[in-house]
Amino acid sequence: MSRVDAVLLGAGQRGRDVFGGYARTHPDRLRFVAVADPHGGRRNRFADEHAIPSERRFAGWADLLARPRLADVCFNATMDRTHHESALAALDAGYHLMLEKPMADSPAGCVGLEAHAQARGLLLQICHPLRYTPFYTRVKEVLASGRIGRIVSLTMHENVGYWHFAHSYVRGNWRRLDESGPTILTKCCHDMDIAAWLVDAPVRQVSSFGSLRTFRAENAPEGAPARCTDGCPVEASCPFYAPAFYMGAGIGWPTSTISVDTSIEARRRALETERYGRCVYRCDNDVVDNQAVTAEFQDGTVLDFFVRSNSVDCFRTIRVVGERGELNGHFEKNEMMVSEFGQGYSDKARHEVIRTAVWDGGHGGGDVGAIGNFLRSVDRKDSAGMAHSLRIAVEGHLLAFAAEQARAERRVVTMDEFRASLSR
Protein backbone atom coordinates (compact mmCIF):
# COMPACT_ATOMS: atom_id res chain seq x y z
CA MET A 1 0.00 0.00 0.00
CA SER A 2 1.39 3.38 -1.00
CA ARG A 3 1.55 6.26 1.46
CA VAL A 4 -1.52 8.51 1.62
CA ASP A 5 -1.29 12.26 2.20
CA ALA A 6 -4.02 13.74 4.38
CA VAL A 7 -5.37 16.91 5.95
CA LEU A 8 -6.71 17.05 9.50
CA LEU A 9 -9.70 19.01 10.76
CA GLY A 10 -9.55 19.28 14.56
CA ALA A 11 -6.29 18.67 16.43
CA GLY A 12 -7.76 17.77 19.81
CA GLN A 13 -7.43 14.44 21.59
CA ARG A 14 -8.81 12.28 18.77
CA GLY A 15 -7.15 14.25 16.00
CA ARG A 16 -3.73 14.44 17.61
CA ASP A 17 -3.49 11.22 19.60
CA VAL A 18 -5.38 8.82 17.34
CA PHE A 19 -5.06 10.04 13.75
CA GLY A 20 -1.80 11.90 14.32
CA GLY A 21 -0.51 9.00 16.39
CA TYR A 22 -1.12 6.59 13.52
CA ALA A 23 0.86 8.81 11.16
CA ARG A 24 3.76 9.00 13.63
CA THR A 25 3.94 5.22 14.04
CA HIS A 26 3.15 4.39 10.37
CA PRO A 27 4.95 7.12 8.39
CA ASP A 28 5.07 4.83 5.37
CA ARG A 29 1.26 4.71 5.24
CA LEU A 30 0.00 8.14 6.30
CA ARG A 31 1.38 11.68 6.24
CA PHE A 32 -0.44 14.85 7.32
CA VAL A 33 0.28 17.88 5.16
CA ALA A 34 -2.18 20.44 6.58
CA VAL A 35 -4.14 21.03 9.79
CA ALA A 36 -7.03 23.21 10.93
CA ASP A 37 -7.92 23.95 14.54
CA PRO A 38 -9.25 27.15 16.16
CA HIS A 39 -6.98 26.74 19.19
CA GLY A 40 -3.53 28.02 18.34
CA GLY A 41 -1.77 25.83 20.88
CA ARG A 42 -3.34 22.62 19.60
CA ARG A 43 -2.90 23.64 15.97
CA ASN A 44 0.78 24.48 16.25
CA ARG A 45 1.59 21.51 18.45
CA PHE A 46 0.18 19.13 15.85
CA ALA A 47 1.81 20.99 12.98
CA ASP A 48 5.20 20.94 14.67
CA GLU A 49 4.90 17.21 15.33
CA HIS A 50 4.21 16.55 11.63
CA ALA A 51 6.49 19.18 10.07
CA ILE A 52 3.58 21.08 8.53
CA PRO A 53 4.68 24.50 7.20
CA SER A 54 3.10 27.70 8.50
CA GLU A 55 1.12 28.35 5.31
CA ARG A 56 -0.75 25.06 5.84
CA ARG A 57 -1.85 25.77 9.42
CA PHE A 58 -5.44 27.04 9.40
CA ALA A 59 -7.55 28.52 12.19
CA GLY A 60 -10.75 27.05 10.78
CA TRP A 61 -11.78 23.99 8.77
CA ALA A 62 -13.57 26.20 6.23
CA ASP A 63 -10.33 28.07 5.53
CA LEU A 64 -8.50 24.81 4.78
CA LEU A 65 -11.28 23.37 2.62
CA ALA A 66 -11.57 26.59 0.62
CA ARG A 67 -8.06 25.99 -0.76
CA PRO A 68 -7.47 23.76 -3.80
CA ARG A 69 -7.32 20.13 -2.65
CA LEU A 70 -4.11 19.59 -0.67
CA ALA A 71 -4.22 15.79 -0.35
CA ASP A 72 -6.23 12.70 -1.23
CA VAL A 73 -8.01 12.24 2.09
CA CYS A 74 -9.35 14.22 5.00
CA PHE A 75 -9.63 13.15 8.64
CA ASN A 76 -12.44 15.04 10.36
CA ALA A 77 -12.12 15.21 14.16
CA THR A 78 -14.00 18.46 14.74
CA MET A 79 -16.61 18.80 17.47
CA ASP A 80 -19.87 16.92 17.01
CA ARG A 81 -22.05 19.85 15.98
CA THR A 82 -19.76 20.68 13.07
CA HIS A 83 -19.43 17.15 11.69
CA HIS A 84 -22.24 17.45 9.14
CA GLU A 85 -21.33 20.85 7.70
CA SER A 86 -17.60 20.22 7.60
CA ALA A 87 -18.06 16.72 6.14
CA LEU A 88 -20.19 18.08 3.31
CA ALA A 89 -17.54 20.71 2.62
CA ALA A 90 -14.76 18.12 2.62
CA LEU A 91 -16.66 15.95 0.14
CA ASP A 92 -17.38 18.99 -2.04
CA ALA A 93 -13.66 19.76 -1.99
CA GLY A 94 -12.97 16.27 -3.38
CA TYR A 95 -11.56 14.51 -0.33
CA HIS A 96 -12.14 10.89 0.61
CA LEU A 97 -13.25 11.25 4.21
CA MET A 98 -12.68 9.55 7.56
CA LEU A 99 -15.30 11.13 9.83
CA GLU A 100 -15.46 10.88 13.60
CA LYS A 101 -18.71 9.70 15.13
CA PRO A 102 -21.43 10.79 15.31
CA MET A 103 -21.60 11.49 11.60
CA ALA A 104 -24.23 14.23 12.02
CA ASP A 105 -26.40 15.80 14.71
CA SER A 106 -29.65 14.84 12.98
CA PRO A 107 -30.93 11.67 11.30
CA ALA A 108 -31.60 13.57 8.08
CA GLY A 109 -28.00 14.77 8.13
CA CYS A 110 -26.75 11.17 8.34
CA VAL A 111 -28.85 10.07 5.38
CA GLY A 112 -27.82 13.16 3.45
CA LEU A 113 -24.12 12.56 3.99
CA GLU A 114 -24.41 9.01 2.69
CA ALA A 115 -26.17 10.24 -0.44
CA HIS A 116 -23.68 13.08 -0.92
CA ALA A 117 -20.66 10.77 -0.76
CA GLN A 118 -22.23 8.40 -3.28
CA ALA A 119 -23.15 11.26 -5.63
CA ARG A 120 -19.59 12.55 -5.48
CA GLY A 121 -18.07 9.09 -5.99
CA LEU A 122 -16.00 9.49 -2.82
CA LEU A 123 -15.27 7.10 0.03
CA LEU A 124 -16.73 7.98 3.43
CA GLN A 125 -15.94 5.90 6.50
CA ILE A 126 -17.33 6.66 9.94
CA CYS A 127 -14.83 6.05 12.74
CA HIS A 128 -16.54 3.12 14.46
CA PRO A 129 -13.41 1.34 15.75
CA LEU A 130 -15.13 -1.49 17.63
CA ARG A 131 -15.85 -3.26 14.34
CA TYR A 132 -12.11 -3.58 13.74
CA THR A 133 -11.07 -5.05 17.10
CA PRO A 134 -10.05 -8.71 17.34
CA PHE A 135 -12.93 -9.27 19.80
CA TYR A 136 -15.88 -8.03 17.76
CA THR A 137 -14.37 -9.32 14.53
CA ARG A 138 -14.37 -12.79 16.10
CA VAL A 139 -17.95 -12.36 17.35
CA LYS A 140 -18.99 -11.54 13.79
CA GLU A 141 -17.14 -14.61 12.46
CA VAL A 142 -18.78 -16.94 14.98
CA LEU A 143 -22.26 -15.67 14.13
CA ALA A 144 -21.57 -15.90 10.38
CA SER A 145 -20.38 -19.51 10.78
CA GLY A 146 -23.85 -20.59 11.91
CA ARG A 147 -22.55 -22.34 15.03
CA ILE A 148 -25.34 -20.97 17.22
CA GLY A 149 -27.95 -20.77 14.44
CA ARG A 150 -29.94 -17.73 13.48
CA ILE A 151 -29.78 -14.86 15.98
CA VAL A 152 -32.82 -14.63 18.23
CA SER A 153 -31.73 -11.89 20.62
CA LEU A 154 -28.79 -9.63 21.29
CA THR A 155 -28.08 -8.19 24.75
CA MET A 156 -25.37 -5.57 25.15
CA HIS A 157 -24.23 -3.59 28.18
CA GLU A 158 -22.00 -0.52 28.18
CA ASN A 159 -20.68 0.44 31.60
CA VAL A 160 -19.14 3.87 31.16
CA GLY A 161 -17.48 4.16 34.57
CA TYR A 162 -18.36 6.89 37.05
CA TRP A 163 -15.12 8.82 36.48
CA HIS A 164 -15.30 8.67 32.69
CA PHE A 165 -18.92 9.79 32.66
CA ALA A 166 -18.20 12.67 35.03
CA HIS A 167 -15.30 13.83 32.87
CA SER A 168 -16.95 13.61 29.45
CA TYR A 169 -20.71 13.81 30.00
CA VAL A 170 -21.09 15.96 33.11
CA ARG A 171 -18.17 18.40 33.02
CA GLY A 172 -16.97 17.88 29.47
CA ASN A 173 -17.77 18.45 25.83
CA TRP A 174 -20.67 16.00 25.61
CA ARG A 175 -22.68 17.16 28.62
CA ARG A 176 -25.46 19.07 26.81
CA LEU A 177 -27.99 18.20 24.13
CA ASP A 178 -27.72 21.59 22.46
CA GLU A 179 -23.93 21.49 22.24
CA SER A 180 -23.37 17.87 21.22
CA GLY A 181 -26.30 15.45 21.38
CA PRO A 182 -27.93 12.73 23.50
CA THR A 183 -25.79 10.14 25.28
CA ILE A 184 -27.26 7.32 23.21
CA LEU A 185 -25.74 9.05 20.17
CA THR A 186 -22.52 10.68 21.36
CA LYS A 187 -21.41 7.73 23.51
CA CYS A 188 -23.41 4.73 22.43
CA CYS A 189 -23.49 5.06 18.66
CA HIS A 190 -20.49 2.69 18.90
CA ASP A 191 -22.82 0.08 20.39
CA MET A 192 -25.73 0.88 18.07
CA ASP A 193 -23.31 0.41 15.18
CA ILE A 194 -22.12 -2.96 16.49
CA ALA A 195 -25.74 -4.13 16.82
CA ALA A 196 -26.57 -3.01 13.27
CA TRP A 197 -23.33 -4.57 11.98
CA LEU A 198 -23.88 -7.94 13.66
CA VAL A 199 -27.54 -8.27 12.66
CA ASP A 200 -27.07 -6.61 9.23
CA ALA A 201 -30.79 -5.94 8.81
CA PRO A 202 -32.88 -2.76 9.04
CA VAL A 203 -34.52 -1.83 12.33
CA ARG A 204 -38.32 -2.21 12.55
CA GLN A 205 -39.27 -0.54 15.86
CA VAL A 206 -37.65 0.94 18.97
CA SER A 207 -38.53 1.75 22.58
CA SER A 208 -36.36 3.31 25.27
CA PHE A 209 -36.31 4.51 28.88
CA GLY A 210 -33.76 6.64 30.70
CA SER A 211 -33.17 9.78 32.71
CA LEU A 212 -30.66 12.13 34.28
CA ARG A 213 -30.77 10.70 37.75
CA THR A 214 -27.45 11.11 39.55
CA PHE A 215 -25.70 14.30 38.44
CA ARG A 216 -28.33 16.79 39.57
CA ALA A 217 -28.22 19.82 41.88
CA GLU A 218 -30.48 18.27 44.49
CA ASN A 219 -27.94 15.45 44.96
CA ALA A 220 -25.07 17.80 45.85
CA PRO A 221 -23.58 17.32 49.35
CA GLU A 222 -24.68 19.97 51.82
CA GLY A 223 -22.47 23.02 51.55
CA ALA A 224 -20.77 21.92 48.33
CA PRO A 225 -19.62 24.97 46.31
CA ALA A 226 -19.98 25.39 42.55
CA ARG A 227 -16.30 24.55 42.09
CA CYS A 228 -14.24 21.85 43.81
CA THR A 229 -11.35 24.26 44.40
CA ASP A 230 -13.55 26.67 46.38
CA GLY A 231 -13.32 24.62 49.56
CA CYS A 232 -15.69 21.67 49.49
CA PRO A 233 -16.65 20.16 52.86
CA VAL A 234 -16.54 16.61 51.44
CA GLU A 235 -13.38 16.90 49.34
CA ALA A 236 -11.69 14.14 51.32
CA SER A 237 -14.40 11.59 50.47
CA CYS A 238 -16.10 12.69 47.23
CA PRO A 239 -15.16 10.35 44.34
CA PHE A 240 -15.64 13.23 41.90
CA TYR A 241 -13.31 15.73 43.64
CA ALA A 242 -11.56 17.30 40.63
CA PRO A 243 -8.06 17.97 42.08
CA ALA A 244 -7.77 14.33 43.16
CA PHE A 245 -8.50 13.26 39.61
CA TYR A 246 -6.62 15.80 37.47
CA MET A 247 -3.66 16.79 39.65
CA GLY A 248 -1.92 13.43 39.83
CA ALA A 249 1.29 12.29 38.17
CA GLY A 250 -0.37 11.06 34.99
CA ILE A 251 -0.78 13.56 32.15
CA GLY A 252 -2.39 11.33 29.53
CA TRP A 253 -6.08 11.21 28.69
CA PRO A 254 -8.30 12.50 30.24
CA THR A 255 -6.00 14.85 32.18
CA SER A 256 -4.46 16.04 28.91
CA THR A 257 -7.82 17.44 27.78
CA ILE A 258 -8.17 20.06 30.50
CA SER A 259 -5.12 22.09 29.40
CA VAL A 260 -2.65 22.07 26.51
CA ASP A 261 -0.02 22.91 29.12
CA THR A 262 -0.02 19.89 31.44
CA SER A 263 2.15 21.41 34.16
CA ILE A 264 0.79 21.32 37.71
CA GLU A 265 0.38 25.11 37.70
CA ALA A 266 -1.55 25.15 34.42
CA ARG A 267 -3.81 22.30 35.49
CA ARG A 268 -4.54 24.05 38.79
CA ARG A 269 -5.49 27.24 36.94
CA ALA A 270 -7.75 25.24 34.64
CA LEU A 271 -9.58 23.68 37.58
CA GLU A 272 -9.99 27.09 39.18
CA THR A 273 -11.43 28.73 36.09
CA GLU A 274 -12.58 26.18 33.48
CA ARG A 275 -15.33 23.56 33.25
CA TYR A 276 -13.41 20.55 34.59
CA GLY A 277 -13.11 22.05 38.07
CA ARG A 278 -16.85 22.26 38.61
CA CYS A 279 -18.84 20.22 41.11
CA VAL A 280 -20.48 17.40 39.19
CA TYR A 281 -23.77 18.16 40.90
CA ARG A 282 -23.69 21.84 39.91
CA CYS A 283 -22.88 21.69 36.20
CA ASP A 284 -25.07 22.68 33.26
CA ASN A 285 -25.36 19.09 32.00
CA ASP A 286 -28.69 17.74 30.76
CA VAL A 287 -27.91 14.42 28.99
CA VAL A 288 -29.21 11.22 30.59
CA ASP A 289 -26.87 9.16 32.76
CA ASN A 290 -28.66 5.82 32.36
CA GLN A 291 -30.72 4.40 29.51
CA ALA A 292 -32.21 1.17 28.21
CA VAL A 293 -33.08 0.49 24.57
CA THR A 294 -35.16 -2.33 23.10
CA ALA A 295 -35.31 -2.69 19.35
CA GLU A 296 -36.67 -5.20 16.88
CA PHE A 297 -34.96 -5.72 13.53
CA GLN A 298 -36.85 -6.69 10.40
CA ASP A 299 -35.50 -10.23 10.53
CA GLY A 300 -37.07 -10.67 13.99
CA THR A 301 -33.90 -10.23 16.06
CA VAL A 302 -34.51 -8.35 19.32
CA LEU A 303 -31.89 -6.05 20.84
CA ASP A 304 -31.69 -5.15 24.53
CA PHE A 305 -29.08 -2.49 25.28
CA PHE A 306 -28.18 -0.79 28.57
CA VAL A 307 -25.80 2.11 29.25
CA ARG A 308 -24.86 3.00 32.83
CA SER A 309 -22.82 5.83 34.29
CA ASN A 310 -22.59 4.41 37.81
CA SER A 311 -20.26 1.49 37.26
CA VAL A 312 -16.83 1.26 38.86
CA ASP A 313 -15.03 0.14 35.70
CA CYS A 314 -15.48 0.85 32.00
CA PHE A 315 -16.43 -2.34 30.15
CA ARG A 316 -18.74 -3.81 27.55
CA THR A 317 -20.42 -7.21 27.53
CA ILE A 318 -22.43 -9.02 24.89
CA ARG A 319 -24.77 -12.00 24.85
CA VAL A 320 -26.10 -13.40 21.60
CA VAL A 321 -28.78 -16.09 21.81
CA GLY A 322 -29.28 -18.14 18.68
CA GLU A 323 -31.62 -20.94 17.71
CA ARG A 324 -28.92 -23.57 18.39
CA GLY A 325 -26.71 -22.00 21.06
CA GLU A 326 -25.40 -18.78 22.52
CA LEU A 327 -22.33 -16.55 22.78
CA ASN A 328 -21.32 -14.65 25.93
CA GLY A 329 -18.43 -12.21 25.76
CA HIS A 330 -16.53 -9.56 27.70
CA PHE A 331 -14.80 -7.02 25.45
CA GLU A 332 -12.17 -5.74 27.87
CA LYS A 333 -11.20 -9.28 28.85
CA ASN A 334 -10.95 -10.27 25.16
CA GLU A 335 -12.82 -13.43 25.98
CA MET A 336 -16.02 -15.14 24.92
CA MET A 337 -17.71 -18.48 25.46
CA VAL A 338 -19.55 -20.13 22.59
CA SER A 339 -22.07 -22.76 23.70
CA GLU A 340 -23.83 -25.12 21.26
CA PHE A 341 -26.86 -27.20 22.12
CA GLY A 342 -26.25 -30.91 22.65
CA GLN A 343 -28.82 -33.69 22.34
CA GLY A 344 -31.07 -33.86 25.35
CA TYR A 345 -30.41 -31.84 28.48
CA SER A 346 -28.12 -28.85 28.94
CA ASP A 347 -25.30 -30.94 30.40
CA LYS A 348 -24.74 -32.22 26.86
CA ALA A 349 -24.10 -28.73 25.51
CA ARG A 350 -20.70 -28.09 23.94
CA HIS A 351 -18.71 -25.10 25.20
CA GLU A 352 -15.67 -23.37 23.80
CA VAL A 353 -13.80 -20.49 25.41
CA ILE A 354 -12.25 -18.20 22.81
CA ARG A 355 -9.59 -15.69 23.80
CA THR A 356 -8.89 -13.08 21.17
CA ALA A 357 -5.71 -11.16 20.47
CA VAL A 358 -4.86 -8.10 22.56
CA TRP A 359 -3.96 -5.03 20.50
CA ASP A 360 -2.42 -1.85 21.79
CA GLY A 361 -4.18 1.47 21.33
CA GLY A 362 -7.56 3.03 21.98
CA HIS A 363 -10.83 1.10 21.80
CA GLY A 364 -9.05 -2.22 22.16
CA GLY A 365 -6.84 -1.52 19.17
CA GLY A 366 -9.84 -0.67 17.02
CA ASP A 367 -8.63 2.86 16.30
CA VAL A 368 -5.61 1.48 14.45
CA GLY A 369 -7.77 -1.10 12.70
CA ALA A 370 -10.31 1.48 11.55
CA ILE A 371 -7.66 3.82 10.13
CA GLY A 372 -5.91 0.93 8.40
CA ASN A 373 -9.19 -0.19 6.83
CA PHE A 374 -9.87 3.32 5.53
CA LEU A 375 -6.42 3.70 4.00
CA ARG A 376 -6.61 0.26 2.36
CA SER A 377 -10.04 1.08 0.95
CA VAL A 378 -8.73 4.33 -0.52
CA ASP A 379 -5.71 2.54 -1.98
CA ARG A 380 -7.89 -0.17 -3.54
CA LYS A 381 -10.71 2.21 -4.49
CA ASP A 382 -13.12 -0.17 -2.72
CA SER A 383 -16.29 1.83 -3.27
CA ALA A 384 -18.62 -1.19 -2.97
CA GLY A 385 -17.22 -2.34 0.36
CA MET A 386 -17.20 1.18 1.76
CA ALA A 387 -20.79 1.80 0.61
CA HIS A 388 -22.00 -1.30 2.47
CA SER A 389 -20.07 -0.29 5.58
CA LEU A 390 -21.54 3.22 5.41
CA ARG A 391 -25.08 1.89 5.02
CA ILE A 392 -24.70 -0.05 8.27
CA ALA A 393 -23.22 3.00 9.99
CA VAL A 394 -26.22 5.09 8.97
CA GLU A 395 -28.59 2.39 10.25
CA GLY A 396 -26.84 2.41 13.62
CA HIS A 397 -27.12 6.18 13.82
CA LEU A 398 -30.83 6.07 12.94
CA LEU A 399 -31.32 3.49 15.69
CA ALA A 400 -29.73 5.89 18.19
CA PHE A 401 -31.85 8.85 17.07
CA ALA A 402 -35.03 6.77 17.13
CA ALA A 403 -34.20 5.48 20.61
CA GLU A 404 -33.82 9.03 21.89
CA GLN A 405 -37.13 10.02 20.33
CA ALA A 406 -38.80 6.97 21.90
CA ARG A 407 -37.34 7.88 25.30
CA ALA A 408 -38.28 11.54 25.11
CA GLU A 409 -41.80 10.91 23.79
CA ARG A 410 -42.42 7.79 25.90
CA ARG A 411 -43.64 5.70 22.98
CA VAL A 412 -42.61 3.00 20.54
CA VAL A 413 -41.13 4.47 17.38
CA THR A 414 -41.76 2.54 14.17
CA MET A 415 -38.90 2.95 11.75
CA ASP A 416 -41.05 3.17 8.61
CA GLU A 417 -42.70 6.22 10.13
CA PHE A 418 -39.34 7.56 11.33
CA ARG A 419 -37.70 7.20 7.91
CA ALA A 420 -40.68 8.79 6.19
CA SER A 421 -40.41 11.81 8.47
CA LEU A 422 -36.83 12.39 7.27
CA SER A 423 -37.93 12.92 3.68
CA ARG A 424 -40.46 15.49 4.83
N, C-alpha and C positions, 0 to 999 in steps of 0.2 A: 504494500500500500504506500503510495506516495504521500509526502507531507502536504497537509492542508493549511493554507493561510486563513486567518479568521480575525474578525473584529469582535469586541466585547462591549455589551451595553450593561453597565452596572458592575462596579468593582468592589462590591461588599463581600460578605462572607462566602456566599455561593460563587460569585464571580471570581474572586481572588483565590480562595482556597480550593475549590473544586475544579472549575474550568482552567483557571490559571495554574493550579497545581498539576493538572494532567499535562499541560504544555511543558512545565518545568521537568517533569519526570519522563515525558515521551517527546523530546524535541524533534525526533525524526518523524513524528506523526502530526504534530499540531504546533503552529506558531501564531502568536497574536501580533498583529501589525498596527492595530489602532484600538483605542479605548475611550469610552464616554462614561463619565460619572460626575454628578453635580458637586460632590465633595472633593475639594482640591487635594486633601491629604490622601484619600483613597485612590483618587485618579493617578496622582503622581507616584504613589507607592507601587501600584500595579505597573505603570509604564516603565518605571525604573527597573523593576524586576524582569521585564521582558524586552528591554532595550528599545522601547517605542519612542521615536523622536517627538520633539515638542509640537510639531505641526500636526501630529496625529493624536493629540490628547484633547478631547472635547468635553466641554462642560455639560452638554446635553446630548441625548441619543438622537434628537432631531437634527442637530448640527452635523453629527457624523453621517447620518443616513442621507443628508442632503448632498453630500459629496458624491462624485462618481464612484462606482463600486470599488472598494479597496481590497477585497478578498473574495473568496468563493463562498464562505459561510459566515454566519453571525451567531453568536451565543448571546441570548437575551436573559440577563439576570437582574432586570430592573424590578422595582416594587410591584406588587400584585396588580394594583389599579392601573398601571401603565402597560401591562402585558399586551392587551388587545391592540391598542393604538400603535405601540412601538412594533409589534409583530407585523401588523399590516404594512407599516412603513418599510420594514426590513424586506418583506416579500416584494413590495413594489420596487424597491431598490435592486432587486435581483439576487438576493442572498438566499441560499439554503439555510434553514433556521433550526437551531436547537433552542427551545423555549422552556424556561422554567415553569413549573406548575404554580398555581392553576393557569390554564391557558388563556382564560378571560374571566371577567367579573360578572358575566351574564351567560345564560345558556345560549342565547342567540349569538353572542359573540363567539362562542366555541364553534358552533355550526358554521358561522360565517368564515372563520379562519380556515377551517377545513376546506371549504369551497374555494376560498381565495388561493390557497396553496395549489390546489388542483388546477384551477384556471390558469395560474402562472407557470405550471409545470415545474414547481419547485418542491424540494423535500422539506417536510416539517415534522420534527420529532419533539414530543413533549418529554420533559425530563422526569420520567417515572422510573427511578432506578431499581425499585424492588423487582421488577420483571427480570432484571439482568443479574440477580444474585444467584449463587449456586443453589441456595435453598429453594426459592420459588421456581427456578428453572426445573429443579428436580420434581417439585410438586406437580408442575405442568406435565412433565414426562410421565409420571406415574398415572395421572388421570387419563392422559392420551393413550396409554398402553391398554386400558380397559381392565386392569387388575381388580378394581373395586366396582366395575360396572358403571352404568350411567349415574351421573351425579343426581342425588335426591335433594341434599341440603348442604349448605356451606355456612359454617359459623366462624366468625373472625372477631378477635378482640385486639384492640390497640390500647395499651396502657401507657399513657404519655409520661407519667412520672411527675410528682408534685412540683419538683424544682424546675423541670423543663417547661411545664405548663405556666408556672409563675413567670418565668423569664420571657417566654415568647408570646403567650396569649393573655397575660394579665398586665404585665409591665411593657411588653415589647411591641413589635411592629404589627402583630396579628391580633391585637386585643379588641378591635372595634369593627363592626360591620361596615360602617361607612368609609373606613380607611383601607380595609383589606377584603374581608368577606367572612362568612360563617365558618366555624371550626370544621364542620363536616366537609367543607371545600378546601380551606387553606391548609389544614392538617391531614385530613382523612381522604383527600382525593387519591393519595397513594393506595389506600385500601380499597376504595371504590374502583380504582383502575385494576387492581389485582383480581377483584371479584369479576369484573367484566371480562378480563383477559382469560381467566380460568374457565368461565362458563361459555364465553364466546357466543352469546346470544343476546338479542335486545331485551331490555327490561320491560315488563308488562305493567306493574303497579308497585307503589311504594307507600309505606307508612313510617312514622318516626315520632319519638318522644325524647325530650331533653330540656334542660334548663340551665341557667346560671345560678348555681346553688351555694357554692362555697365562698367565692371571692366577691363578697358583697359588704357594703358599709356596716350593716347591722351585725356582721360577724367579727368586726374589729375588736381586739382586746380593749378593755376599759382604759382610757387615757392614752391610747396609741395615737401618735401624731401623724400628719400626712406623709412625713418622710422619715425613714428609719434613722437617719443621721441626726434627727432633731431631739433625740433623747427618749427612746421608747421604754416604757416600764417593763416590757417583757423581752427585751433584746437578748437576754441570756438564754431564753428557752424557745423563742419563736423560730420555727424551721425556715421561715421566709425572710429572716433578718438579712438585709442586703449586704452589709459589710462582711458578714461571715461567709457569704457566698462569693462575692466578687473581689475581695481583698486578699485572697490567699496567694500561694506561690505560683499556681498555674495561671498562664496567660493565654491559653488556647480558648476555643469556643466552649461556653458562651461568653466568658470574660472578655474576649477580644472584641466583642460587638459593642461594648459600652463606651469605648474610647479608642481612637486610632493609636494614641499614645498609651501604652499599657503600663507605664510607670505607676508606682503606688500613689504618687501625688496626683497624677492625672485621673486615675480611677477614683480617688477620693473626691476630687472636684466634680466628676461626673455624677457620683452618687448624691452629692450635695445639691446639684442643680438640674440634673437630667432625669428622664423617666425611670431609669432602672434603680433609683434610690427610693422610690415611693413605696409606701405601705401597700401590700397586695390587697388589703381590704378597702383602700381609699383611692383606687385608680379610676380611670374613666372607661374601663373595660365593659363590654356588653355582650361578648360572644359566650355561648353556652360552655359549661365545663364538664358536662356529661351528656351522652346522647346514645340512643338505641335506634337502629334502622332495620326494618324488615322489608324485603323486596322479593317479588316474584318475577322470574325471567320467563320469556315466551316459551321456553322448552319445558317449563314446569319446575325448574330448580328454584329453591327458596333460600334466600340469604338472610342470616341474622348477624348484625354487626353491632359492636359496642365499643365506644371510646370513653375512657375514664381519665380524669385529671388527678385523681387522689391515690394513685398507686405509688409504691415506694420506688420501684424500678421502671425503666422504659423497656417494654417488650411487647411483641406480637405473638399471638397463637392462632392456629387454624385447625379446624376439624371439618373434613369432607366426608359425608356419609353417602355411599353409593348403594346400588341395588345388590351388590355382591361383596361388600366390605366397607372399610373406612380407613381414613388417613388422619392421624393426629400429629401436629407438628408445633415446634417452638422455634421461631425464627432466630432469636439471639443465641440459642444453644446449638443452632445448625443441626437439628435432629428431628426426625419424624419416625413414627411407627405406622407401617402399612399392615392392616389386618384383613385377611380374606376369609370368607365363610368356609367352614368345613362341613362335611355331611353330618347331620344330626345336631347335637347340642354345641354350645359355644366353646366347650373345652376342645373341640376338634378344629377350631379356627387356626389359621396359619398366620404367624406374626413375623414381620421383618423390621428390624430397627435400621434405619438408614441415616448415616452421618455424612453431611455434605462438607465440601471444602470450606475453609475459612479464608476469606480474602481481606486484605487490608483496605482501609479507606472507609468513607462515609456510607451509610445505608448498607452495611454488610458487604462492602465492595461493589455495590450496585452503581455508584456514581461512575466509577471507572468503566464498568461494563456498558452503561448507557452511552457514555461519550464514545467509546470504541465502536459500538454499534452504529452510531450516527456517522462517524467518520468512514467506516466501511461502506455504509449505504451510499454516501456521497461519492466515494471512490468508484463504486460499482454501478452507480446511477440506478439504484434499486427502487424505482418509483412504485412498483406494485407492492413490494413488501412494506415500504413505508406507508403507503396508503391504507393498507390493512391495519397496521399498527396504530395509525392516527384515528381510524374509525373506532377502534376499541377505546382509545383515549377519550374521544368525544363522548362515547357511551358512558364511560365512568364518570365524566364530569356532569353529564345530564342526570345521572343517578344521584350525585351529590346535591345538585340544585333542586331536584324533585324531592329529595328527603328533607331538605330545609323548608321547602314550601309545605310539605305534609306536616312537619313539626309546628311551624308557625301558624298554620291554618287548622290544625287538629283534625285532619281528614286524610283519607286515602287518596293519593294522586294516581290517576291512570295515565300511563305514558302516551297513549294515543292523543288524549286531550292535551297533555303537556306539550307534545311536539307540535300539535296543530296551533297552539297559542304562540309558538315561536315565529311561525310564518305570518301571523297577524301583526 
